[in-house]
Each structure stands twice: as C-alpha cells, then as structure tokens.
Amino acid sequence: MQKDASPTLPVVSPYTQIGGEEGVRALVRRFYALMDSLPEVSGIRRMHPDLAVAEDKLFCYLSGWLGGPNLYVERFGQPFLRARHLPFSIGVSERDQWMACMNQALDEHVADAALRERLREAFAGLANHMRNRAEPA
C-alpha cells in the first residue's frame, strides 16, 4: 500500500497571522485606547484603574491564547479567568462594552476577514463566560 505523499501544510497560529508579538501588542494597545476614550464604555473603564497593568496582562494572556508564547502562565500562573474576574460585577452591559472595544480593535488590526470573524466569535464566547451577575431574562 502506498502512503499519501502529499505534504502536510503547517498550521499557522492566529498569533502569527496577526503579526506575532508586535501585532498582538498593537491589538491590545488599541483595545485599551478605545476603552479609555469611548464614553459608552465608561462602565468597564472604571473596572480598570491601571490600564498599563491591564494591558500587560491581556497581552500576556492573548499571546498564549492565540498560539504564541504562553507568557501569562509563565508570569502569573494558570489564568482561571472567570475566578480572577469574580470581584467585578460583570453582566450583559459590561460584556457588550468589552466586545465593542475588542470588535473595533479587531476591525482595525486584523486584515484577514475570516480570521477576524473567527476571533470575534471566540472573544464573544470568552466575554460571555466572564458574566457573573444574575440578570432578568
């Protein structure tokens, strides 16, 4: 029996597709610049007293989450994101504010439309998972 001789294409991570460290840093920088400047996201801005610290942590987390170096785990241990966000009251409004910033940052920094949509869906799932406040249906 003959083996399939067709080459296997390497899988390119979203981290690499975005532009590696420089691309992820630019995405995160823009995300927090939007959070700091858009009046309609003032609710989540108040949850982030030190944007430099938040920016560094999100960069480290996204680095590994997107398939690059696992910087967050190396520096801070396992993310346990939901547990780390329990001190903050996060409902639909906060989720949507976070996503408004991330969606705009994605639109501005991720050129590939298919990748941008996959990331948008993944971020939406992540943001929804952070909700910890009971709200009326």
N, CA, C and O atoms as a MOPAC input file, in Angstrom:
PM7 MOZYME 1SCF
protein

 N      0.83400 1    -1.17300 1     0.00000 1
 C      0.00000 1     0.00000 1     0.00000 1
 C      0.88700 1     1.24800 1     0.00000 1
 O      1.83100 1     1.35000 1     0.78400 1
 N      0.57600 1     2.18100 1    -0.87600 1
 C      1.38200 1     3.39600 1    -0.99000 1
 C      0.86400 1     4.46100 1    -0.02700 1
 O     -0.34100 1     4.68500 1     0.09000 1
 N      1.81000 1     5.11400 1     0.66100 1
 C      1.44000 1     6.19900 1     1.55900 1
 C      1.12400 1     7.44300 1     0.75100 1
 O      1.64100 1     7.63700 1    -0.35000 1
 N      0.27500 1     8.27400 1     1.31000 1
 C     -0.04400 1     9.55500 1     0.69200 1
 C      1.20800 1    10.42800 1     0.74300 1
 O      1.73100 1    10.71500 1     1.82000 1
 N      1.67600 1    10.84200 1    -0.41200 1
 C      2.91200 1    11.62100 1    -0.48600 1
 C      2.65500 1    13.12300 1    -0.44300 1
 O      3.59800 1    13.91100 1    -0.51900 1
 N      1.40500 1    13.52700 1    -0.32400 1
 C      1.12800 1    14.95700 1    -0.31900 1
 C      1.65900 1    15.58100 1     0.96500 1
 O      1.48100 1    15.03500 1     2.05400 1
 N      2.30900 1    16.72200 1     0.82500 1
 C      2.88800 1    17.36000 1     2.01900 1
 C      1.79900 1    17.90100 1     2.93900 1
 O      0.72700 1    18.30900 1     2.49200 1
 N      2.10000 1    17.89400 1     4.22000 1
 C      1.19900 1    18.47900 1     5.20700 1
 C      1.56600 1    19.94500 1     5.35900 1
 O      2.72000 1    20.28400 1     5.62000 1
 N      0.59800 1    20.79000 1     5.19900 1
 C      0.84300 1    22.21700 1     5.35200 1
 C      0.92400 1    22.56300 1     6.83500 1
 O      0.13000 1    22.07300 1     7.63800 1
 N      1.87400 1    23.39800 1     7.18700 1
 C      1.97200 1    23.79200 1     8.59600 1
 C      0.75700 1    24.63300 1     9.00000 1
 O      0.22900 1    25.41700 1     8.21100 1
 N      0.34100 1    24.44900 1    10.22900 1
 C     -0.76400 1    25.23500 1    10.75900 1
 C     -0.18200 1    26.56100 1    11.24200 1
 O      0.75900 1    26.59000 1    12.03500 1
 N     -0.74900 1    27.63800 1    10.75900 1
 C     -0.28600 1    28.96600 1    11.15700 1
 C     -1.23100 1    29.48100 1    12.23400 1
 O     -2.43800 1    29.59200 1    12.01700 1
 N     -0.67900 1    29.78700 1    13.37700 1
 C     -1.49500 1    30.22200 1    14.51400 1
 C     -2.05600 1    31.61800 1    14.27600 1
 O     -1.49000 1    32.39700 1    13.50900 1
 N     -3.17000 1    31.93500 1    14.93300 1
 C     -3.67900 1    33.31500 1    14.88200 1
 C     -2.62600 1    34.31600 1    15.35000 1
 O     -2.55300 1    35.43000 1    14.83200 1
 N     -1.81000 1    33.92000 1    16.33000 1
 C     -0.73100 1    34.78600 1    16.82000 1
 C      0.16500 1    35.21200 1    15.66500 1
 O      0.48100 1    36.39200 1    15.51400 1
 N      0.56700 1    34.25400 1    14.86500 1
 C      1.42700 1    34.53900 1    13.71600 1
 C      0.67300 1    35.32700 1    12.65600 1
 O      1.22000 1    36.26600 1    12.07700 1
 N     -0.57600 1    34.95600 1    12.39400 1
 C     -1.37100 1    35.64200 1    11.38200 1
 C     -1.58800 1    37.11800 1    11.72200 1
 O     -1.64000 1    37.96300 1    10.82800 1
 N     -1.71400 1    37.42300 1    13.00100 1
 C     -1.92800 1    38.80700 1    13.43500 1
 C     -0.63800 1    39.62100 1    13.34000 1
 O     -0.67900 1    40.84800 1    13.25300 1
 N      0.50200 1    38.93800 1    13.35800 1
 C      1.77300 1    39.64700 1    13.27700 1
 C      2.67600 1    39.39700 1    14.46500 1
 O      3.57500 1    40.18800 1    14.74700 1
 N      2.43500 1    38.28900 1    15.16600 1
 C      3.28200 1    37.93800 1    16.29300 1
 C      3.16900 1    38.93100 1    17.42900 1
 O      2.12500 1    39.55000 1    17.63600 1
 N      4.25600 1    39.07400 1    18.15800 1
 C      4.24900 1    39.94600 1    19.33300 1
 C      3.82000 1    41.36700 1    18.97400 1
 O      2.98700 1    41.95900 1    19.65900 1
 N      4.38000 1    41.90200 1    17.91800 1
 C      4.06300 1    43.28200 1    17.52900 1
 C      2.57300 1    43.43800 1    17.20100 1
 O      1.94800 1    44.41900 1    17.60400 1
 N      2.01800 1    42.48900 1    16.48400 1
 C      0.60100 1    42.56700 1    16.11600 1
 C     -0.33000 1    42.43200 1    17.30700 1
 O     -1.32100 1    43.15400 1    17.41100 1
 N     -0.01400 1    41.50900 1    18.20600 1
 C     -0.85700 1    41.32000 1    19.39200 1
 C     -0.74500 1    42.53700 1    20.30300 1
 O     -1.74700 1    42.98400 1    20.86100 1
 N      0.45300 1    43.07300 1    20.45900 1
 C      0.61100 1    44.29700 1    21.27000 1
 C     -0.20000 1    45.44900 1    20.69000 1
 O     -0.83600 1    46.19700 1    21.43300 1
 N     -0.18000 1    45.59500 1    19.37300 1
 C     -0.93000 1    46.67600 1    18.72400 1
 C     -2.43100 1    46.49600 1    18.93900 1
 O     -3.14000 1    47.46900 1    19.19600 1
 N     -2.91900 1    45.26700 1    18.83700 1
 C     -4.33500 1    44.97600 1    19.06700 1
 C     -4.72800 1    45.34800 1    20.49500 1
 O     -5.73900 1    46.01700 1    20.71400 1
 N     -3.92700 1    44.91400 1    21.45800 1
 C     -4.22300 1    45.16700 1    22.87500 1
 C     -4.10500 1    46.65900 1    23.18900 1
 O     -4.92700 1    47.20500 1    23.92400 1
 N     -3.10200 1    47.30800 1    22.64500 1
 C     -2.93000 1    48.74700 1    22.86000 1
 C     -4.15500 1    49.50900 1    22.35700 1
 O     -4.65500 1    50.41100 1    23.02900 1
 N     -4.63000 1    49.13800 1    21.17400 1
 C     -5.80200 1    49.81700 1    20.61300 1
 C     -7.04400 1    49.51600 1    21.44500 1
 O     -7.86300 1    50.40600 1    21.67100 1
 N     -7.19400 1    48.29100 1    21.89500 1
 C     -8.32400 1    47.89400 1    22.72500 1
 C     -8.42200 1    48.81300 1    23.95300 1
 O     -9.49500 1    49.33300 1    24.25800 1
 N     -7.29200 1    49.00800 1    24.65600 1
 C     -7.32700 1    49.83600 1    25.85700 1
 C     -7.42100 1    51.32500 1    25.53900 1
 O     -7.97000 1    52.08900 1    26.33200 1
 N     -6.90000 1    51.74400 1    24.40500 1
 C     -7.07700 1    53.14200 1    23.99800 1
 C     -8.55900 1    53.42800 1    23.76600 1
 O     -9.05500 1    54.49400 1    24.13100 1
 N     -9.25100 1    52.48700 1    23.16500 1
 C    -10.69900 1    52.64100 1    22.95000 1
 C    -11.43000 1    52.65600 1    24.29300 1
 O    -12.32100 1    53.47700 1    24.51200 1
 N    -11.05100 1    51.74900 1    25.18300 1
 C    -11.68500 1    51.69500 1    26.49800 1
 C    -11.49500 1    53.02200 1    27.23500 1
 O    -12.37500 1    53.46600 1    27.97300 1
 N    -10.36200 1    53.63100 1    27.02900 1
 C    -10.04800 1    54.87300 1    27.72800 1
 C    -10.70200 1    56.09600 1    27.08900 1
 O    -10.77900 1    57.15000 1    27.72100 1
 N    -11.17200 1    55.97600 1    25.85100 1
 C    -11.66400 1    57.16200 1    25.14600 1
 C    -13.14300 1    57.14800 1    24.77700 1
 O    -13.72000 1    58.20600 1    24.52800 1
 N    -13.76000 1    55.99300 1    24.73700 1
 C    -15.16800 1    55.92700 1    24.33000 1
 C    -16.09200 1    56.11000 1    25.53300 1
 O    -16.06000 1    55.29700 1    26.45600 1
 N    -16.90600 1    57.15300 1    25.54200 1
 C    -17.78900 1    57.38000 1    26.69000 1
 C    -18.76900 1    56.23100 1    26.93200 1
 O    -19.16600 1    55.98000 1    28.07000 1
 N    -19.15300 1    55.54000 1    25.86800 1
 C    -20.14400 1    54.47000 1    26.01900 1
 C    -19.58200 1    53.22000 1    26.70200 1
 O    -20.33900 1    52.29000 1    26.98400 1
 N    -18.27300 1    53.17600 1    26.97400 1
 C    -17.70200 1    52.03500 1    27.68100 1
 C    -17.14100 1    52.44400 1    29.05000 1
 O    -16.27400 1    51.76500 1    29.59900 1
 N    -17.63200 1    53.53000 1    29.57800 1
 C    -17.12800 1    54.03500 1    30.86000 1
 C    -17.35100 1    53.03700 1    31.99900 1
 O    -16.61300 1    53.04900 1    32.98400 1
 N    -18.36200 1    52.17600 1    31.87000 1
 C    -18.61800 1    51.17300 1    32.91000 1
 C    -17.44800 1    50.21900 1    33.08200 1
 O    -17.04900 1    49.92500 1    34.20900 1
 N    -16.89700 1    49.73300 1    31.98200 1
 C    -15.75800 1    48.82100 1    32.12800 1
 C    -14.45500 1    49.58900 1    32.34900 1
 O    -13.51500 1    49.05800 1    32.93900 1
 N    -14.39600 1    50.81700 1    31.88600 1
 C    -13.18000 1    51.61200 1    32.12600 1
 C    -12.96000 1    51.78800 1    33.62800 1
 O    -11.82600 1    51.73700 1    34.10400 1
 N    -14.04400 1    51.99500 1    34.36900 1
 C    -13.93000 1    52.15900 1    35.82200 1
 C    -13.39600 1    50.89600 1    36.50200 1
 O    -12.84100 1    50.97600 1    37.59800 1
 N    -13.55500 1    49.74700 1    35.87500 1
 C    -13.05200 1    48.49500 1    36.44200 1
 C    -11.54500 1    48.34100 1    36.26200 1
 O    -10.94300 1    47.42700 1    36.82500 1
 N    -10.93700 1    49.22200 1    35.48800 1
 C     -9.51900 1    49.11000 1    35.15400 1
 C     -8.77300 1    50.36200 1    35.62300 1
 O     -8.48400 1    51.24100 1    34.81100 1
 N     -8.46000 1    50.45700 1    36.91000 1
 C     -7.81800 1    51.67000 1    37.41000 1
 C     -6.42500 1    51.91200 1    36.81500 1
 O     -6.00800 1    53.06200 1    36.67400 1
 N     -5.70800 1    50.84700 1    36.46800 1
 C     -4.36100 1    50.98400 1    35.90700 1
 C     -4.32500 1    50.28700 1    34.55100 1
 O     -4.16400 1    49.07000 1    34.47100 1
 N     -4.47700 1    51.07200 1    33.48900 1
 C     -4.54100 1    50.48100 1    32.15000 1
 C     -3.22200 1    49.83700 1    31.74100 1
 O     -3.22900 1    48.87300 1    30.97600 1
 N     -2.10100 1    50.33800 1    32.22400 1
 C     -0.80900 1    49.74900 1    31.86000 1
 C     -0.70900 1    48.31100 1    32.37700 1
 O     -0.24300 1    47.42200 1    31.66300 1
 N     -1.14100 1    48.09100 1    33.60200 1
 C     -1.12900 1    46.74200 1    34.16900 1
 C     -2.09800 1    45.85000 1    33.41000 1
 O     -1.75900 1    44.72300 1    33.05000 1
 N     -3.30400 1    46.35300 1    33.16400 1
 C     -4.30200 1    45.57000 1    32.43500 1
 C     -3.80600 1    45.23500 1    31.03000 1
 O     -3.98100 1    44.11100 1    30.56000 1
 N     -3.18900 1    46.20600 1    30.36300 1
 C     -2.68400 1    45.98800 1    29.00500 1
 C     -1.61500 1    44.89500 1    28.99600 1
 O     -1.62300 1    44.02300 1    28.12700 1
 N     -0.71400 1    44.94200 1    29.94500 1
 C      0.33900 1    43.93100 1    30.01800 1
 C     -0.24800 1    42.54400 1    30.24200 1
 O      0.15900 1    41.58200 1    29.59100 1
 N     -1.19200 1    42.44100 1    31.14900 1
 C     -1.78600 1    41.13100 1    31.44400 1
 C     -2.58200 1    40.59800 1    30.26100 1
 O     -2.50500 1    39.41000 1    29.95000 1
 N     -3.34600 1    41.46300 1    29.59900 1
 C     -4.11000 1    40.98700 1    28.43700 1
 C     -3.16400 1    40.57700 1    27.31700 1
 O     -3.39800 1    39.56500 1    26.65600 1
 N     -2.10100 1    41.34200 1    27.09400 1
 C     -1.12100 1    40.94200 1    26.07800 1
 C     -0.55400 1    39.56100 1    26.40100 1
 O     -0.50700 1    38.69000 1    25.53200 1
 N     -0.12600 1    39.36100 1    27.64100 1
 C      0.44300 1    38.06500 1    28.03700 1
 C     -0.56500 1    36.93800 1    27.83100 1
 O     -0.22400 1    35.87600 1    27.31100 1
 N     -1.80700 1    37.17800 1    28.24300 1
 C     -2.83800 1    36.14900 1    28.08800 1
 C     -3.08500 1    35.84900 1    26.60800 1
 O     -3.08500 1    34.68900 1    26.19700 1
 N     -3.29500 1    36.90200 1    25.81200 1
 C     -3.61100 1    36.69100 1    24.39200 1
 C     -2.45000 1    36.06800 1    23.63800 1
 O     -2.66400 1    35.34700 1    22.66300 1
 N     -1.24700 1    36.33000 1    24.06400 1
 C     -0.09500 1    35.71700 1    23.41800 1
 C     -0.26600 1    34.19400 1    23.39300 1
 O     -0.17400 1    33.57900 1    22.33100 1
 N     -0.50800 1    33.60000 1    24.52600 1
 C     -0.70100 1    32.15100 1    24.59000 1
 C     -2.02200 1    31.70400 1    24.00000 1
 O     -2.07800 1    30.68500 1    23.31100 1
 N     -3.08000 1    32.44200 1    24.25700 1
 C     -4.43000 1    32.09800 1    23.78900 1
 C     -4.47800 1    32.04600 1    22.26200 1
 O     -5.22000 1    31.25300 1    21.68200 1
 N     -3.68700 1    32.88800 1    21.62700 1
 C     -3.66600 1    32.94900 1    20.16200 1
 C     -2.63400 1    32.01600 1    19.53800 1
 O     -2.49000 1    31.98000 1    18.31600 1
 N     -1.91400 1    31.25900 1    20.36900 1
 C     -0.97900 1    30.28100 1    19.84100 1
 C      0.47400 1    30.69400 1    19.86700 1
 O      1.31600 1    30.02500 1    19.26800 1
 N      0.78600 1    31.78100 1    20.54700 1
 C      2.16900 1    32.21800 1    20.68900 1
 C      2.72900 1    31.77800 1    22.02600 1
 O      2.21700 1    30.84400 1    22.64200 1
 N      3.77600 1    32.44700 1    22.47500 1
 C      4.37300 1    32.09500 1    23.77300 1
 C      3.36200 1    32.21700 1    24.91000 1
 O      2.55200 1    33.14400 1    24.94500 1
 N      3.42500 1    31.28100 1    25.82300 1
 C      2.46300 1    31.21200 1    26.93000 1
 C      2.92400 1    32.11100 1    28.08700 1
 O      3.18900 1    31.63800 1    29.19200 1
 N      3.01200 1    33.39700 1    27.80800 1
 C      3.58500 1    34.36100 1    28.74500 1
 C      2.78300 1    34.50100 1    30.03300 1
 O      3.36400 1    34.66000 1    31.10600 1
 N      1.47900 1    34.44600 1    29.94400 1
 C      0.65600 1    34.63400 1    31.14300 1
 C      0.95200 1    33.54300 1    32.16500 1
 O      1.18900 1    33.83000 1    33.33800 1
 N      0.93700 1    32.31000 1    31.72100 1
 C      1.18300 1    31.18900 1    32.63100 1
 C      2.58800 1    31.28500 1    33.21500 1
 O      2.79000 1    31.02200 1    34.40000 1
 N      3.56000 1    31.66400 1    32.38200 1
 C      4.93600 1    31.79800 1    32.86200 1
 C      5.06100 1    32.86200 1    33.95100 1
 O      5.82200 1    32.68700 1    34.90200 1
 N      4.32700 1    33.95000 1    33.82000 1
 C      4.46700 1    35.07000 1    34.76600 1
 C      3.49600 1    35.02500 1    35.92700 1
 O      3.84500 1    35.40000 1    37.04600 1
 N      2.26200 1    34.56200 1    35.66700 1
 C      1.20800 1    34.68800 1    36.67500 1
 C      0.57700 1    33.36500 1    37.09000 1
 O     -0.22000 1    33.34300 1    38.02800 1
 N      0.90100 1    32.28300 1    36.43700 1
 C      0.26800 1    31.00300 1    36.71400 1
 C     -0.95600 1    30.79900 1    35.82300 1
 O     -1.18400 1    31.55500 1    34.87900 1
 N     -1.72100 1    29.78900 1    36.13300 1
 C     -2.90800 1    29.49000 1    35.33400 1
 C     -3.86400 1    30.67600 1    35.34700 1
 O     -4.03500 1    31.32400 1    36.38000 1
 N     -4.49100 1    30.96500 1    34.20400 1
 C     -5.32900 1    32.16700 1    34.12800 1
 C     -6.58500 1    32.13000 1    35.00400 1
 O     -6.89400 1    33.12600 1    35.65700 1
 N     -7.30400 1    31.03100 1    35.03600 1
 C     -8.55200 1    30.97800 1    35.78800 1
 C     -9.31900 1    32.29600 1    35.63100 1
 O     -9.67400 1    32.94700 1    36.61400 1
 N     -9.56400 1    32.67000 1    34.37300 1
 C    -10.12000 1    33.99100 1    34.07300 1
 C    -11.40100 1    34.31500 1    34.82300 1
 O    -11.53800 1    35.39700 1    35.39500 1
 N    -12.33000 1    33.38700 1    34.82000 1
 C    -13.61100 1    33.68900 1    35.48000 1
 C    -13.40200 1    33.95300 1    36.96600 1
 O    -13.97500 1    34.89200 1    37.51800 1
 N    -12.59900 1    33.14300 1    37.60100 1
 C    -12.32700 1    33.33900 1    39.03200 1
 C    -11.63200 1    34.67400 1    39.28100 1
 O    -11.94600 1    35.35900 1    40.25400 1
 N    -10.70000 1    35.04900 1    38.42200 1
 C     -9.98900 1    36.31600 1    38.59300 1
 C    -10.90600 1    37.51800 1    38.38500 1
 O    -10.61900 1    38.61300 1    38.86900 1
 N    -12.00300 1    37.31400 1    37.67000 1
 C    -12.93400 1    38.42400 1    37.41400 1
 C    -14.11800 1    38.45400 1    38.38500 1
 O    -14.95900 1    39.34800 1    38.29700 1
 N    -14.19300 1    37.49900 1    39.30100 1
 C    -15.31800 1    37.46000 1    40.23900 1
 C    -15.45000 1    38.70700 1    41.11100 1
 O    -16.57400 1    39.05100 1    41.47700 1
 N    -14.36900 1    39.40200 1    41.46500 1
 C    -14.54200 1    40.62000 1    42.26100 1
 C    -15.29500 1    41.73300 1    41.53100 1
 O    -15.72600 1    42.70200 1    42.15600 1
 N    -15.45200 1    41.60100 1    40.22400 1
 C    -16.11900 1    42.63100 1    39.42700 1
 C    -17.51100 1    42.15400 1    39.02200 1
 O    -17.69600 1    40.99200 1    38.66000 1
 N    -18.47300 1    43.04500 1    39.08500 1
 C    -19.83100 1    42.72400 1    38.66500 1
 C    -19.89900 1    42.83800 1    37.14300 1
 O    -19.84800 1    43.93600 1    36.58900 1
 N    -20.01400 1    41.69500 1    36.48100 1
 C    -19.99800 1    41.65900 1    35.02400 1
 C    -21.30700 1    41.07200 1    34.52200 1
 O    -21.62500 1    39.90700 1    34.76100 1
 N    -22.05000 1    41.90500 1    33.82500 1
 C    -23.31200 1    41.48000 1    33.22900 1
 C    -23.28700 1    41.69400 1    31.72700 1
 O    -22.22500 1    41.83400 1    31.12100 1
 N    -24.45300 1    41.71600 1    31.14700 1
 C    -24.58500 1    41.88200 1    29.69900 1
 C    -23.98900 1    43.21300 1    29.24400 1
 O    -23.29300 1    43.26500 1    28.23000 1
 N    -24.25800 1    44.28600 1    29.98400 1
 C    -23.75300 1    45.59800 1    29.59900 1
 C    -22.22500 1    45.62700 1    29.57300 1
 O    -21.62800 1    46.13700 1    28.62500 1
 N    -21.60000 1    45.08600 1    30.60300 1
 C    -20.13900 1    45.07500 1    30.67500 1
 C    -19.55800 1    44.18200 1    29.57700 1
 O    -18.55600 1    44.52900 1    28.95200 1
 N    -20.18700 1    43.04200 1    29.34900 1
 C    -19.74400 1    42.16200 1    28.26200 1
 C    -19.79700 1    42.90200 1    26.93100 1
 O    -18.85000 1    42.86100 1    26.14700 1
 N    -20.90600 1    43.57200 1    26.69000 1
 C    -21.08000 1    44.27600 1    25.42100 1
 C    -20.12300 1    45.45200 1    25.27100 1
 O    -19.66000 1    45.73700 1    24.16600 1
 N    -19.82300 1    46.13300 1    26.36800 1
 C    -18.84800 1    47.22500 1    26.31600 1
 C    -17.45900 1    46.68200 1    25.97300 1
 O    -16.74200 1    47.25500 1    25.15300 1
 N    -17.09300 1    45.57500 1    26.60900 1
 C    -15.80500 1    44.94600 1    26.33600 1
 C    -15.72300 1    44.53200 1    24.87000 1
 O    -14.71700 1    44.75900 1    24.19800 1
 N    -16.79600 1    43.92400 1    24.39300 1
 C    -16.81700 1    43.46700 1    22.99800 1
 C    -16.80300 1    44.63600 1    22.01900 1
 O    -16.23200 1    44.51300 1    20.93500 1
 N    -17.41300 1    45.76300 1    22.36700 1
 C    -17.38000 1    46.92700 1    21.47500 1
 C    -15.93300 1    47.36900 1    21.25200 1
 O    -15.53500 1    47.67100 1    20.12700 1
 N    -15.15800 1    47.40200 1    22.32500 1
 C    -13.74300 1    47.77600 1    22.20000 1
 C    -12.97700 1    46.72500 1    21.40000 1
 O    -12.19400 1    47.06500 1    20.51300 1
 N    -13.20200 1    45.45000 1    21.71300 1
 C    -12.46400 1    44.39900 1    21.02200 1
 C    -12.85800 1    44.32600 1    19.55400 1
 O    -11.99600 1    44.14700 1    18.69300 1
 N    -14.14000 1    44.46000 1    19.25500 1
 C    -14.56800 1    44.41200 1    17.85700 1
 C    -13.93000 1    45.52400 1    17.03600 1
 O    -13.48600 1    45.28700 1    15.91300 1
 N    -13.88100 1    46.72000 1    17.57800 1
 C    -13.26400 1    47.82200 1    16.84100 1
 C    -11.76500 1    47.59400 1    16.68600 1
 O    -11.20500 1    47.84600 1    15.61900 1
 N    -11.11600 1    47.12000 1    17.74100 1
 C     -9.68000 1    46.83200 1    17.64600 1
 C     -9.41800 1    45.74200 1    16.60300 1
 O     -8.46500 1    45.84100 1    15.83000 1
 N    -10.24900 1    44.71700 1    16.58000 1
 C    -10.11100 1    43.66900 1    15.55700 1
 C    -10.29800 1    44.24100 1    14.16100 1
 O     -9.52700 1    43.93500 1    13.25100 1
 N    -11.31900 1    45.06900 1    13.99300 1
 C    -11.56900 1    45.67800 1    12.68100 1
 C    -10.36100 1    46.46900 1    12.19600 1
 O    -10.05600 1    46.47700 1    11.00300 1
 N     -9.68100 1    47.12700 1    13.11100 1
 C     -8.55500 1    47.99100 1    12.75200 1
 C     -7.22500 1    47.24800 1    12.62100 1
 O     -6.31700 1    47.73800 1    11.95000 1
 N     -7.09300 1    46.07300 1    13.25000 1
 C     -5.78100 1    45.42100 1    13.30200 1
 C     -5.71400 1    44.02200 1    12.71300 1
 O     -4.62100 1    43.46400 1    12.61500 1
 N     -6.82500 1    43.43900 1    12.32200 1
 C     -6.78800 1    42.10100 1    11.73100 1
 C     -7.34100 1    42.20900 1    10.31600 1
 O     -8.54700 1    42.34500 1    10.10900 1
 N     -6.43700 1    42.14600 1     9.35500 1
 C     -6.80600 1    42.37400 1     7.95400 1
 C     -7.60300 1    41.22000 1     7.36000 1
 O     -8.51500 1    41.44700 1     6.56600 1
 N     -7.27400 1    39.99500 1     7.73000 1
 C     -7.93200 1    38.82700 1     7.15700 1
 C     -9.35300 1    38.69200 1     7.71500 1
 O     -9.54200 1    38.48700 1     8.91400 1
 N    -10.34600 1    38.81000 1     6.83000 1
 C    -11.74900 1    38.82800 1     7.25400 1
 C    -12.16900 1    37.52400 1     7.93400 1
 O    -12.89700 1    37.55300 1     8.92700 1
 N    -11.72500 1    36.39700 1     7.41700 1
 C    -12.10800 1    35.10700 1     8.01200 1
 C    -11.50100 1    34.95900 1     9.40400 1
 O    -12.17000 1    34.50700 1    10.33300 1
 N    -10.25000 1    35.33600 1     9.54400 1
 C     -9.60900 1    35.28500 1    10.86300 1
 C    -10.29200 1    36.24600 1    11.82000 1
 O    -10.55600 1    35.90300 1    12.97300 1
 N    -10.57700 1    37.44100 1    11.34400 1
 C    -11.23900 1    38.44500 1    12.18500 1
 C    -12.56500 1    37.90400 1    12.70500 1
 O    -12.88600 1    38.09300 1    13.87800 1
 N    -13.33200 1    37.24100 1    11.86300 1
 C    -14.63500 1    36.70300 1    12.28400 1
 C    -14.46300 1    35.54600 1    13.27300 1
 O    -15.21300 1    35.44700 1    14.24400 1
 N    -13.48300 1    34.67500 1    13.03300 1
 C    -13.22200 1    33.57800 1    13.98500 1
 C    -12.82300 1    34.13400 1    15.34500 1
 O    -13.26900 1    33.64000 1    16.38100 1
 N    -11.98400 1    35.16100 1    15.33900 1
 C    -11.56700 1    35.77400 1    16.60200 1
 C    -12.72500 1    36.47400 1    17.28500 1
 O    -12.86800 1    36.40000 1    18.50500 1
 N    -13.55000 1    37.15200 1    16.50600 1
 C    -14.71900 1    37.83600 1    17.06600 1
 C    -15.62200 1    36.82200 1    17.79800 1
 O    -16.09600 1    37.08900 1    18.90200 1
 N    -15.84900 1    35.67500 1    17.17600 1
 C    -16.68100 1    34.63400 1    17.79400 1
 C    -16.02300 1    34.07200 1    19.05100 1
 O    -16.68700 1    33.85400 1    20.06400 1
 N    -14.70700 1    33.84000 1    18.97900 1
 C    -14.00000 1    33.30600 1    20.14500 1
 C    -14.00200 1    34.31300 1    21.30000 1
 O    -14.22500 1    33.94200 1    22.45300 1
 N    -13.75400 1    35.57800 1    20.98700 1
 C    -13.78000 1    36.61700 1    22.03000 1
 C    -15.18700 1    36.76400 1    22.61800 1
 O    -15.33600 1    36.98900 1    23.81900 1
 N    -16.20800 1    36.64000 1    21.78400 1
 C    -17.58300 1    36.74600 1    22.28500 1
 C    -17.87100 1    35.63100 1    23.28600 1
 O    -18.49800 1    35.86600 1    24.31900 1
 N    -17.41700 1    34.42600 1    22.98200 1
 C    -17.59300 1    33.31700 1    23.91900 1
 C    -16.85000 1    33.55800 1    25.22900 1
 O    -17.36800 1    33.28500 1    26.31100 1
 N    -15.64300 1    34.06600 1    25.11400 1
 C    -14.84100 1    34.37400 1    26.29800 1
 C    -15.50400 1    35.46900 1    27.13000 1
 O    -15.61900 1    35.34600 1    28.34900 1
 N    -15.93700 1    36.53400 1    26.47000 1
 C    -16.58100 1    37.65300 1    27.17900 1
 C    -17.87200 1    37.20100 1    27.85000 1
 O    -18.17400 1    37.61900 1    28.96800 1
 N    -18.61500 1    36.37000 1    27.18700 1
 C    -19.86900 1    35.88100 1    27.77000 1
 C    -19.59300 1    34.99700 1    28.98300 1
 O    -20.35000 1    35.01000 1    29.95500 1
 N    -18.51900 1    34.23800 1    28.92200 1
 C    -18.14100 1    33.36200 1    30.04400 1
 C    -17.77600 1    34.17200 1    31.29400 1
 O    -17.89300 1    33.66200 1    32.40800 1
 N    -17.34100 1    35.40800 1    31.12800 1
 C    -16.95300 1    36.24900 1    32.26000 1
 C    -18.15000 1    36.79400 1    33.03100 1
 O    -17.99500 1    37.28200 1    34.15000 1
 N    -19.34100 1    36.71400 1    32.44300 1
 C    -20.52800 1    37.22200 1    33.13300 1
 C    -20.73400 1    36.49100 1    34.45300 1
 O    -20.68100 1    35.26300 1    34.51800 1
 N    -20.97000 1    37.27200 1    35.50000 1
 C    -21.13600 1    36.67000 1    36.82900 1
 C    -22.26600 1    37.31500 1    37.61500 1
 O    -22.42800 1    37.05600 1    38.80800 1
 N    -23.03600 1    38.14300 1    36.95300 1
 C    -24.13800 1    38.84200 1    37.62500 1
 C    -25.45500 1    38.30400 1    37.06700 1
 O    -25.66500 1    38.28200 1    35.85400 1
 N    -26.32800 1    37.87500 1    37.96000 1
 C    -27.64600 1    37.40400 1    37.54100 1
 C    -28.46200 1    38.60500 1    37.04700 1
 O    -28.47700 1    39.66200 1    37.67800 1
 N    -29.11800 1    38.42800 1    35.94200 1
 C    -29.93100 1    39.48200 1    35.36300 1
 C    -31.26400 1    38.90500 1    34.91800 1
 O    -31.36600 1    37.72300 1    34.59000 1
 N    -32.27900 1    39.75200 1    34.91100 1
 C    -33.59500 1    39.24300 1    34.47200 1
 C    -33.53400 1    38.79500 1    33.01100 1
 O    -32.81500 1    39.37300 1    32.19600 1
 N    -34.28000 1    37.78600 1    32.71400 1
 C    -34.31800 1    37.25900 1    31.33800 1
 C    -34.99200 1    38.15800 1    30.42900 1
 O    -35.10700 1    37.86100 1    29.23900 1

